[in-house]
Amino acid sequence: MCIKAAKAGKNVITEEPLPEVKTDWVDFYKNVDDILNGRPESKIKISEVRRVIAVMEASWQSARSGQAIPFE
């Protein structure tokens, strides 16, 4: 799987491979259980979630405007 992204300030679209993550959906719920029961820290970091949301919002804005939208 790859992601296509426009570089801010440049009219260039690059395609970069996404890393393959080996996991099972059950791992997510095990981590939630750990957090709720005071065990290890969350594997999902707020800073990472914020970046994903920024990418999604920039994608939607780009789709509406037809322009490359910087998100970082």
HTML snippet that shows the backbone in 3Dmol.js (N, CA, C, O; Angstrom):
<script src="https://3Dmol.org/build/3Dmol-min.js"></script>
<div id="view" style="width:600px;height:400px;position:relative"></div>
<script>
const pdb = `
ATOM      1  N   MET A   1       0.844  -1.170   0.000  1.00  0.00           N
ATOM      2  CA  MET A   1       0.000   0.000   0.000  1.00  0.00           C
ATOM      3  C   MET A   1       0.889   1.232   0.000  1.00  0.00           C
ATOM      4  O   MET A   1       1.929   1.248   0.658  1.00  0.00           O
ATOM      5  N   CYS A   2       0.487   2.267  -0.735  1.00  0.00           N
ATOM      6  CA  CYS A   2       1.251   3.507  -0.830  1.00  0.00           C
ATOM      7  C   CYS A   2       0.338   4.690  -0.526  1.00  0.00           C
ATOM      8  O   CYS A   2      -0.887   4.587  -0.593  1.00  0.00           O
ATOM      9  N   ILE A   3       0.952   5.791  -0.198  1.00  0.00           N
ATOM     10  CA  ILE A   3       0.222   7.039   0.001  1.00  0.00           C
ATOM     11  C   ILE A   3       0.792   8.059  -0.965  1.00  0.00           C
ATOM     12  O   ILE A   3       2.005   8.122  -1.162  1.00  0.00           O
ATOM     13  N   LYS A   4      -0.069   8.851  -1.565  1.00  0.00           N
ATOM     14  CA  LYS A   4       0.364   9.933  -2.437  1.00  0.00           C
ATOM     15  C   LYS A   4       0.200  11.232  -1.665  1.00  0.00           C
ATOM     16  O   LYS A   4      -0.843  11.472  -1.058  1.00  0.00           O
ATOM     17  N   ALA A   5       1.225  12.063  -1.689  1.00  0.00           N
ATOM     18  CA  ALA A   5       1.177  13.311  -0.936  1.00  0.00           C
ATOM     19  C   ALA A   5       1.865  14.414  -1.725  1.00  0.00           C
ATOM     20  O   ALA A   5       2.889  14.189  -2.369  1.00  0.00           O
ATOM     21  N   ALA A   6       1.291  15.602  -1.665  1.00  0.00           N
ATOM     22  CA  ALA A   6       1.907  16.774  -2.277  1.00  0.00           C
ATOM     23  C   ALA A   6       2.798  17.443  -1.246  1.00  0.00           C
ATOM     24  O   ALA A   6       2.407  17.598  -0.089  1.00  0.00           O
ATOM     25  N   LYS A   7       3.966  17.829  -1.651  1.00  0.00           N
ATOM     26  CA  LYS A   7       4.879  18.529  -0.757  1.00  0.00           C
ATOM     27  C   LYS A   7       4.470  19.998  -0.681  1.00  0.00           C
ATOM     28  O   LYS A   7       4.201  20.626  -1.706  1.00  0.00           O
ATOM     29  N   ALA A   8       4.423  20.541   0.528  1.00  0.00           N
ATOM     30  CA  ALA A   8       4.022  21.933   0.728  1.00  0.00           C
ATOM     31  C   ALA A   8       4.933  22.874  -0.050  1.00  0.00           C
ATOM     32  O   ALA A   8       6.157  22.756   0.005  1.00  0.00           O
ATOM     33  N   GLY A   9       4.329  23.800  -0.769  1.00  0.00           N
ATOM     34  CA  GLY A   9       5.077  24.798  -1.512  1.00  0.00           C
ATOM     35  C   GLY A   9       5.636  24.304  -2.834  1.00  0.00           C
ATOM     36  O   GLY A   9       6.286  25.064  -3.553  1.00  0.00           O
ATOM     37  N   LYS A  10       5.394  23.045  -3.165  1.00  0.00           N
ATOM     38  CA  LYS A  10       5.896  22.491  -4.418  1.00  0.00           C
ATOM     39  C   LYS A  10       4.729  21.871  -5.162  1.00  0.00           C
ATOM     40  O   LYS A  10       3.788  21.376  -4.542  1.00  0.00           O
ATOM     41  N   ASN A  11       4.780  21.895  -6.465  1.00  0.00           N
ATOM     42  CA  ASN A  11       3.742  21.269  -7.272  1.00  0.00           C
ATOM     43  C   ASN A  11       4.173  19.857  -7.659  1.00  0.00           C
ATOM     44  O   ASN A  11       4.158  19.485  -8.832  1.00  0.00           O
ATOM     45  N   VAL A  12       4.553  19.090  -6.656  1.00  0.00           N
ATOM     46  CA  VAL A  12       5.051  17.746  -6.876  1.00  0.00           C
ATOM     47  C   VAL A  12       4.274  16.780  -5.992  1.00  0.00           C
ATOM     48  O   VAL A  12       4.091  17.028  -4.800  1.00  0.00           O
ATOM     49  N   ILE A  13       3.823  15.689  -6.577  1.00  0.00           N
ATOM     50  CA  ILE A  13       3.164  14.654  -5.789  1.00  0.00           C
ATOM     51  C   ILE A  13       4.106  13.474  -5.707  1.00  0.00           C
ATOM     52  O   ILE A  13       4.583  12.971  -6.724  1.00  0.00           O
ATOM     53  N   THR A  14       4.370  13.037  -4.494  1.00  0.00           N
ATOM     54  CA  THR A  14       5.246  11.898  -4.297  1.00  0.00           C
ATOM     55  C   THR A  14       4.433  10.704  -3.813  1.00  0.00           C
ATOM     56  O   THR A  14       3.390  10.860  -3.179  1.00  0.00           O
ATOM     57  N   GLU A  15       4.920   9.534  -4.119  1.00  0.00           N
ATOM     58  CA  GLU A  15       4.271   8.313  -3.660  1.00  0.00           C
ATOM     59  C   GLU A  15       5.254   7.583  -2.763  1.00  0.00           C
ATOM     60  O   GLU A  15       6.372   7.268  -3.172  1.00  0.00           O
ATOM     61  N   GLU A  16       4.824   7.317  -1.530  1.00  0.00           N
ATOM     62  CA  GLU A  16       5.698   6.669  -0.563  1.00  0.00           C
ATOM     63  C   GLU A  16       5.042   5.404  -0.046  1.00  0.00           C
ATOM     64  O   GLU A  16       3.837   5.388   0.206  1.00  0.00           O
ATOM     65  N   PRO A  17       5.820   4.340   0.117  1.00  0.00           N
ATOM     66  CA  PRO A  17       5.239   3.105   0.645  1.00  0.00           C
ATOM     67  C   PRO A  17       4.883   3.265   2.122  1.00  0.00           C
ATOM     68  O   PRO A  17       5.573   3.960   2.867  1.00  0.00           O
ATOM     69  N   LEU A  18       3.807   2.620   2.529  1.00  0.00           N
ATOM     70  CA  LEU A  18       3.431   2.592   3.936  1.00  0.00           C
ATOM     71  C   LEU A  18       3.977   1.317   4.557  1.00  0.00           C
ATOM     72  O   LEU A  18       3.975   0.264   3.920  1.00  0.00           O
ATOM     73  N   PRO A  19       4.444   1.405   5.798  1.00  0.00           N
ATOM     74  CA  PRO A  19       4.957   0.194   6.437  1.00  0.00           C
ATOM     75  C   PRO A  19       3.821  -0.786   6.720  1.00  0.00           C
ATOM     76  O   PRO A  19       2.707  -0.382   7.052  1.00  0.00           O
ATOM     77  N   GLU A  20       4.114  -2.058   6.585  1.00  0.00           N
ATOM     78  CA  GLU A  20       3.116  -3.064   6.912  1.00  0.00           C
ATOM     79  C   GLU A  20       3.203  -3.349   8.409  1.00  0.00           C
ATOM     80  O   GLU A  20       4.282  -3.613   8.940  1.00  0.00           O
ATOM     81  N   VAL A  21       2.086  -3.292   9.063  1.00  0.00           N
ATOM     82  CA  VAL A  21       2.048  -3.514  10.502  1.00  0.00           C
ATOM     83  C   VAL A  21       1.460  -4.895  10.758  1.00  0.00           C
ATOM     84  O   VAL A  21       0.335  -5.192  10.356  1.00  0.00           O
ATOM     85  N   LYS A  22       2.226  -5.717  11.422  1.00  0.00           N
ATOM     86  CA  LYS A  22       1.761  -7.059  11.767  1.00  0.00           C
ATOM     87  C   LYS A  22       1.092  -6.993  13.137  1.00  0.00           C
ATOM     88  O   LYS A  22       1.764  -6.851  14.159  1.00  0.00           O
ATOM     89  N   THR A  23      -0.214  -7.095  13.149  1.00  0.00           N
ATOM     90  CA  THR A  23      -0.947  -7.066  14.409  1.00  0.00           C
ATOM     91  C   THR A  23      -2.307  -7.714  14.203  1.00  0.00           C
ATOM     92  O   THR A  23      -2.720  -7.997  13.079  1.00  0.00           O
ATOM     93  N   ASP A  24      -2.972  -7.934  15.286  1.00  0.00           N
ATOM     94  CA  ASP A  24      -4.302  -8.506  15.275  1.00  0.00           C
ATOM     95  C   ASP A  24      -5.229  -7.471  15.910  1.00  0.00           C
ATOM     96  O   ASP A  24      -4.824  -6.780  16.845  1.00  0.00           O
ATOM     97  N   TRP A  25      -6.438  -7.352  15.432  1.00  0.00           N
ATOM     98  CA  TRP A  25      -7.360  -6.350  15.981  1.00  0.00           C
ATOM     99  C   TRP A  25      -7.590  -6.583  17.467  1.00  0.00           C
ATOM    100  O   TRP A  25      -7.950  -5.649  18.184  1.00  0.00           O
ATOM    101  N   VAL A  26      -7.393  -7.798  17.940  1.00  0.00           N
ATOM    102  CA  VAL A  26      -7.573  -8.102  19.360  1.00  0.00           C
ATOM    103  C   VAL A  26      -6.538  -7.345  20.195  1.00  0.00           C
ATOM    104  O   VAL A  26      -6.803  -7.002  21.348  1.00  0.00           O
ATOM    105  N   ASP A  27      -5.343  -7.078  19.613  1.00  0.00           N
ATOM    106  CA  ASP A  27      -4.309  -6.335  20.334  1.00  0.00           C
ATOM    107  C   ASP A  27      -4.803  -4.967  20.774  1.00  0.00           C
ATOM    108  O   ASP A  27      -4.471  -4.507  21.866  1.00  0.00           O
ATOM    109  N   PHE A  28      -5.597  -4.313  19.927  1.00  0.00           N
ATOM    110  CA  PHE A  28      -6.147  -3.005  20.269  1.00  0.00           C
ATOM    111  C   PHE A  28      -6.977  -3.097  21.547  1.00  0.00           C
ATOM    112  O   PHE A  28      -6.805  -2.295  22.464  1.00  0.00           O
ATOM    113  N   TYR A  29      -7.865  -4.069  21.601  1.00  0.00           N
ATOM    114  CA  TYR A  29      -8.750  -4.197  22.752  1.00  0.00           C
ATOM    115  C   TYR A  29      -8.012  -4.674  24.001  1.00  0.00           C
ATOM    116  O   TYR A  29      -8.395  -4.326  25.118  1.00  0.00           O
ATOM    117  N   LYS A  30      -6.964  -5.462  23.819  1.00  0.00           N
ATOM    118  CA  LYS A  30      -6.133  -5.847  24.962  1.00  0.00           C
ATOM    119  C   LYS A  30      -5.457  -4.609  25.548  1.00  0.00           C
ATOM    120  O   LYS A  30      -5.354  -4.467  26.767  1.00  0.00           O
ATOM    121  N   ASN A  31      -4.996  -3.711  24.667  1.00  0.00           N
ATOM    122  CA  ASN A  31      -4.357  -2.483  25.139  1.00  0.00           C
ATOM    123  C   ASN A  31      -5.364  -1.586  25.854  1.00  0.00           C
ATOM    124  O   ASN A  31      -5.032  -0.976  26.870  1.00  0.00           O
ATOM    125  N   VAL A  32      -6.587  -1.498  25.337  1.00  0.00           N
ATOM    126  CA  VAL A  32      -7.636  -0.713  26.007  1.00  0.00           C
ATOM    127  C   VAL A  32      -7.881  -1.283  27.398  1.00  0.00           C
ATOM    128  O   VAL A  32      -7.984  -0.530  28.366  1.00  0.00           O
ATOM    129  N   ASP A  33      -7.975  -2.612  27.507  1.00  0.00           N
ATOM    130  CA  ASP A  33      -8.167  -3.250  28.805  1.00  0.00           C
ATOM    131  C   ASP A  33      -7.008  -2.931  29.744  1.00  0.00           C
ATOM    132  O   ASP A  33      -7.219  -2.649  30.924  1.00  0.00           O
ATOM    133  N   ASP A  34      -5.780  -2.977  29.221  1.00  0.00           N
ATOM    134  CA  ASP A  34      -4.613  -2.639  30.038  1.00  0.00           C
ATOM    135  C   ASP A  34      -4.720  -1.220  30.585  1.00  0.00           C
ATOM    136  O   ASP A  34      -4.477  -0.991  31.770  1.00  0.00           O
ATOM    137  N   ILE A  35      -5.078  -0.274  29.733  1.00  0.00           N
ATOM    138  CA  ILE A  35      -5.170   1.131  30.137  1.00  0.00           C
ATOM    139  C   ILE A  35      -6.236   1.298  31.208  1.00  0.00           C
ATOM    140  O   ILE A  35      -6.006   1.961  32.220  1.00  0.00           O
ATOM    141  N   LEU A  36      -7.389   0.703  30.992  1.00  0.00           N
ATOM    142  CA  LEU A  36      -8.495   0.837  31.951  1.00  0.00           C
ATOM    143  C   LEU A  36      -8.170   0.196  33.290  1.00  0.00           C
ATOM    144  O   LEU A  36      -8.756   0.561  34.310  1.00  0.00           O
ATOM    145  N   ASN A  37      -7.249  -0.747  33.299  1.00  0.00           N
ATOM    146  CA  ASN A  37      -6.884  -1.433  34.533  1.00  0.00           C
ATOM    147  C   ASN A  37      -5.520  -1.013  35.072  1.00  0.00           C
ATOM    148  O   ASN A  37      -4.924  -1.718  35.886  1.00  0.00           O
ATOM    149  N   GLY A  38      -5.025   0.148  34.610  1.00  0.00           N
ATOM    150  CA  GLY A  38      -3.814   0.740  35.162  1.00  0.00           C
ATOM    151  C   GLY A  38      -2.512   0.055  34.781  1.00  0.00           C
ATOM    152  O   GLY A  38      -1.488   0.264  35.432  1.00  0.00           O
ATOM    153  N   ARG A  39      -2.538  -0.748  33.751  1.00  0.00           N
ATOM    154  CA  ARG A  39      -1.310  -1.407  33.300  1.00  0.00           C
ATOM    155  C   ARG A  39      -0.620  -0.537  32.244  1.00  0.00           C
ATOM    156  O   ARG A  39      -0.908   0.658  32.181  1.00  0.00           O
ATOM    157  N   PRO A  40       0.272  -1.076  31.419  1.00  0.00           N
ATOM    158  CA  PRO A  40       1.125  -0.264  30.535  1.00  0.00           C
ATOM    159  C   PRO A  40       0.408   0.880  29.795  1.00  0.00           C
ATOM    160  O   PRO A  40      -0.811   0.883  29.626  1.00  0.00           O
ATOM    161  N   GLU A  41       1.217   1.831  29.373  1.00  0.00           N
ATOM    162  CA  GLU A  41       0.671   3.000  28.691  1.00  0.00           C
ATOM    163  C   GLU A  41       0.039   2.639  27.355  1.00  0.00           C
ATOM    164  O   GLU A  41       0.291   1.571  26.797  1.00  0.00           O
ATOM    165  N   SER A  42      -0.773   3.535  26.864  1.00  0.00           N
ATOM    166  CA  SER A  42      -1.476   3.328  25.599  1.00  0.00           C
ATOM    167  C   SER A  42      -0.506   3.221  24.440  1.00  0.00           C
ATOM    168  O   SER A  42       0.468   3.971  24.368  1.00  0.00           O
ATOM    169  N   LYS A  43      -0.765   2.295  23.533  1.00  0.00           N
ATOM    170  CA  LYS A  43       0.039   2.171  22.318  1.00  0.00           C
ATOM    171  C   LYS A  43      -0.380   3.216  21.298  1.00  0.00           C
ATOM    172  O   LYS A  43       0.339   3.467  20.330  1.00  0.00           O
ATOM    173  N   ILE A  44      -1.532   3.823  21.507  1.00  0.00           N
ATOM    174  CA  ILE A  44      -2.027   4.875  20.627  1.00  0.00           C
ATOM    175  C   ILE A  44      -1.721   6.214  21.299  1.00  0.00           C
ATOM    176  O   ILE A  44      -2.285   6.539  22.344  1.00  0.00           O
ATOM    177  N   LYS A  45      -0.839   6.971  20.696  1.00  0.00           N
ATOM    178  CA  LYS A  45      -0.397   8.250  21.263  1.00  0.00           C
ATOM    179  C   LYS A  45      -1.246   9.393  20.719  1.00  0.00           C
ATOM    180  O   LYS A  45      -1.572   9.424  19.532  1.00  0.00           O
ATOM    181  N   ILE A  46      -1.602  10.330  21.594  1.00  0.00           N
ATOM    182  CA  ILE A  46      -2.416  11.482  21.201  1.00  0.00           C
ATOM    183  C   ILE A  46      -1.739  12.251  20.064  1.00  0.00           C
ATOM    184  O   ILE A  46      -2.415  12.697  19.136  1.00  0.00           O
ATOM    185  N   SER A  47      -0.423  12.410  20.124  1.00  0.00           N
ATOM    186  CA  SER A  47       0.283  13.151  19.066  1.00  0.00           C
ATOM    187  C   SER A  47       0.125  12.459  17.713  1.00  0.00           C
ATOM    188  O   SER A  47       0.025  13.124  16.682  1.00  0.00           O
ATOM    189  N   GLU A  48       0.101  11.130  17.716  1.00  0.00           N
ATOM    190  CA  GLU A  48      -0.069  10.393  16.465  1.00  0.00           C
ATOM    191  C   GLU A  48      -1.497  10.536  15.938  1.00  0.00           C
ATOM    192  O   GLU A  48      -1.712  10.658  14.732  1.00  0.00           O
ATOM    193  N   VAL A  49      -2.456  10.521  16.838  1.00  0.00           N
ATOM    194  CA  VAL A  49      -3.858  10.688  16.448  1.00  0.00           C
ATOM    195  C   VAL A  49      -4.071  12.084  15.864  1.00  0.00           C
ATOM    196  O   VAL A  49      -4.766  12.241  14.861  1.00  0.00           O
ATOM    197  N   ARG A  50      -3.476  13.089  16.488  1.00  0.00           N
ATOM    198  CA  ARG A  50      -3.610  14.468  15.979  1.00  0.00           C
ATOM    199  C   ARG A  50      -3.058  14.575  14.563  1.00  0.00           C
ATOM    200  O   ARG A  50      -3.644  15.254  13.720  1.00  0.00           O
ATOM    201  N   ARG A  51      -1.937  13.911  14.294  1.00  0.00           N
ATOM    202  CA  ARG A  51      -1.347  13.981  12.956  1.00  0.00           C
ATOM    203  C   ARG A  51      -2.256  13.304  11.931  1.00  0.00           C
ATOM    204  O   ARG A  51      -2.442  13.821  10.829  1.00  0.00           O
ATOM    205  N   VAL A  52      -2.817  12.160  12.288  1.00  0.00           N
ATOM    206  CA  VAL A  52      -3.724  11.466  11.374  1.00  0.00           C
ATOM    207  C   VAL A  52      -4.940  12.335  11.071  1.00  0.00           C
ATOM    208  O   VAL A  52      -5.369  12.425   9.921  1.00  0.00           O
ATOM    209  N   ILE A  53      -5.495  12.973  12.099  1.00  0.00           N
ATOM    210  CA  ILE A  53      -6.653  13.852  11.894  1.00  0.00           C
ATOM    211  C   ILE A  53      -6.268  15.031  11.003  1.00  0.00           C
ATOM    212  O   ILE A  53      -7.048  15.436  10.141  1.00  0.00           O
ATOM    213  N   ALA A  54      -5.067  15.586  11.205  1.00  0.00           N
ATOM    214  CA  ALA A  54      -4.609  16.695  10.361  1.00  0.00           C
ATOM    215  C   ALA A  54      -4.505  16.266   8.899  1.00  0.00           C
ATOM    216  O   ALA A  54      -4.874  17.021   7.999  1.00  0.00           O
ATOM    217  N   VAL A  55      -4.005  15.057   8.664  1.00  0.00           N
ATOM    218  CA  VAL A  55      -3.901  14.539   7.294  1.00  0.00           C
ATOM    219  C   VAL A  55      -5.292  14.375   6.694  1.00  0.00           C
ATOM    220  O   VAL A  55      -5.527  14.751   5.545  1.00  0.00           O
ATOM    221  N   MET A  56      -6.217  13.810   7.477  1.00  0.00           N
ATOM    222  CA  MET A  56      -7.582  13.607   6.980  1.00  0.00           C
ATOM    223  C   MET A  56      -8.251  14.937   6.650  1.00  0.00           C
ATOM    224  O   MET A  56      -8.873  15.081   5.597  1.00  0.00           O
ATOM    225  N   GLU A  57      -8.121  15.914   7.557  1.00  0.00           N
ATOM    226  CA  GLU A  57      -8.734  17.219   7.310  1.00  0.00           C
ATOM    227  C   GLU A  57      -8.123  17.898   6.083  1.00  0.00           C
ATOM    228  O   GLU A  57      -8.839  18.497   5.281  1.00  0.00           O
ATOM    229  N   ALA A  58      -6.800  17.804   5.940  1.00  0.00           N
ATOM    230  CA  ALA A  58      -6.141  18.387   4.763  1.00  0.00           C
ATOM    231  C   ALA A  58      -6.604  17.687   3.488  1.00  0.00           C
ATOM    232  O   ALA A  58      -6.771  18.330   2.451  1.00  0.00           O
ATOM    233  N   SER A  59      -6.810  16.378   3.560  1.00  0.00           N
ATOM    234  CA  SER A  59      -7.294  15.622   2.392  1.00  0.00           C
ATOM    235  C   SER A  59      -8.676  16.096   1.973  1.00  0.00           C
ATOM    236  O   SER A  59      -8.938  16.305   0.789  1.00  0.00           O
ATOM    237  N   TRP A  60      -9.556  16.265   2.947  1.00  0.00           N
ATOM    238  CA  TRP A  60     -10.917  16.728   2.641  1.00  0.00           C
ATOM    239  C   TRP A  60     -10.885  18.139   2.065  1.00  0.00           C
ATOM    240  O   TRP A  60     -11.578  18.439   1.093  1.00  0.00           O
ATOM    241  N   GLN A  61     -10.069  19.005   2.678  1.00  0.00           N
ATOM    242  CA  GLN A  61      -9.971  20.384   2.189  1.00  0.00           C
ATOM    243  C   GLN A  61      -9.384  20.403   0.774  1.00  0.00           C
ATOM    244  O   GLN A  61      -9.833  21.173  -0.075  1.00  0.00           O
ATOM    245  N   SER A  62      -8.389  19.561   0.525  1.00  0.00           N
ATOM    246  CA  SER A  62      -7.780  19.476  -0.797  1.00  0.00           C
ATOM    247  C   SER A  62      -8.785  18.988  -1.833  1.00  0.00           C
ATOM    248  O   SER A  62      -8.830  19.500  -2.952  1.00  0.00           O
ATOM    249  N   ALA A  63      -9.589  17.999  -1.456  1.00  0.00           N
ATOM    250  CA  ALA A  63     -10.603  17.472  -2.379  1.00  0.00           C
ATOM    251  C   ALA A  63     -11.628  18.551  -2.735  1.00  0.00           C
ATOM    252  O   ALA A  63     -12.073  18.638  -3.879  1.00  0.00           O
ATOM    253  N   ARG A  64     -11.996  19.365  -1.757  1.00  0.00           N
ATOM    254  CA  ARG A  64     -12.975  20.434  -2.018  1.00  0.00           C
ATOM    255  C   ARG A  64     -12.387  21.550  -2.878  1.00  0.00           C
ATOM    256  O   ARG A  64     -13.052  22.075  -3.771  1.00  0.00           O
ATOM    257  N   SER A  65     -11.120  21.909  -2.596  1.00  0.00           N
ATOM    258  CA  SER A  65     -10.527  23.069  -3.257  1.00  0.00           C
ATOM    259  C   SER A  65      -9.739  22.715  -4.524  1.00  0.00           C
ATOM    260  O   SER A  65      -9.519  23.576  -5.376  1.00  0.00           O
ATOM    261  N   GLY A  66      -9.316  21.462  -4.648  1.00  0.00           N
ATOM    262  CA  GLY A  66      -8.476  21.065  -5.767  1.00  0.00           C
ATOM    263  C   GLY A  66      -7.031  21.520  -5.618  1.00  0.00           C
ATOM    264  O   GLY A  66      -6.260  21.478  -6.577  1.00  0.00           O
ATOM    265  N   GLN A  67      -6.669  21.951  -4.429  1.00  0.00           N
ATOM    266  CA  GLN A  67      -5.321  22.456  -4.159  1.00  0.00           C
ATOM    267  C   GLN A  67      -4.620  21.538  -3.153  1.00  0.00           C
ATOM    268  O   GLN A  67      -5.271  20.835  -2.380  1.00  0.00           O
ATOM    269  N   ALA A  68      -3.267  21.557  -3.177  1.00  0.00           N
ATOM    270  CA  ALA A  68      -2.491  20.861  -2.160  1.00  0.00           C
ATOM    271  C   ALA A  68      -2.573  21.658  -0.861  1.00  0.00           C
ATOM    272  O   ALA A  68      -2.371  22.873  -0.867  1.00  0.00           O
ATOM    273  N   ILE A  69      -2.864  20.996   0.235  1.00  0.00           N
ATOM    274  CA  ILE A  69      -3.021  21.652   1.527  1.00  0.00           C
ATOM    275  C   ILE A  69      -1.919  21.170   2.471  1.00  0.00           C
ATOM    276  O   ILE A  69      -1.837  19.974   2.749  1.00  0.00           O
ATOM    277  N   PRO A  70      -1.071  22.072   2.971  1.00  0.00           N
ATOM    278  CA  PRO A  70      -0.052  21.652   3.947  1.00  0.00           C
ATOM    279  C   PRO A  70      -0.732  21.280   5.271  1.00  0.00           C
ATOM    280  O   PRO A  70      -1.731  21.888   5.655  1.00  0.00           O
ATOM    281  N   PHE A  71      -0.187  20.285   5.954  1.00  0.00           N
ATOM    282  CA  PHE A  71      -0.829  19.858   7.196  1.00  0.00           C
ATOM    283  C   PHE A  71       0.124  19.742   8.367  1.00  0.00           C
ATOM    284  O   PHE A  71      -0.297  19.336   9.450  1.00  0.00           O
ATOM    285  N   GLU A  72       1.398  20.084   8.194  1.00  0.00           N
ATOM    286  CA  GLU A  72       2.322  20.019   9.323  1.00  0.00           C
ATOM    287  C   GLU A  72       2.995  21.342   9.511  1.00  0.00           C
ATOM    288  O   GLU A  72       3.815  21.494  10.417  1.00  0.00           O
TER     289      GLU A  72
END
`;
const viewer = $3Dmol.createViewer("view");
viewer.addModel(pdb, "pdb");
viewer.setStyle({}, {cartoon: {color: "spectrum"}});
viewer.zoomTo();
viewer.render();
</script>
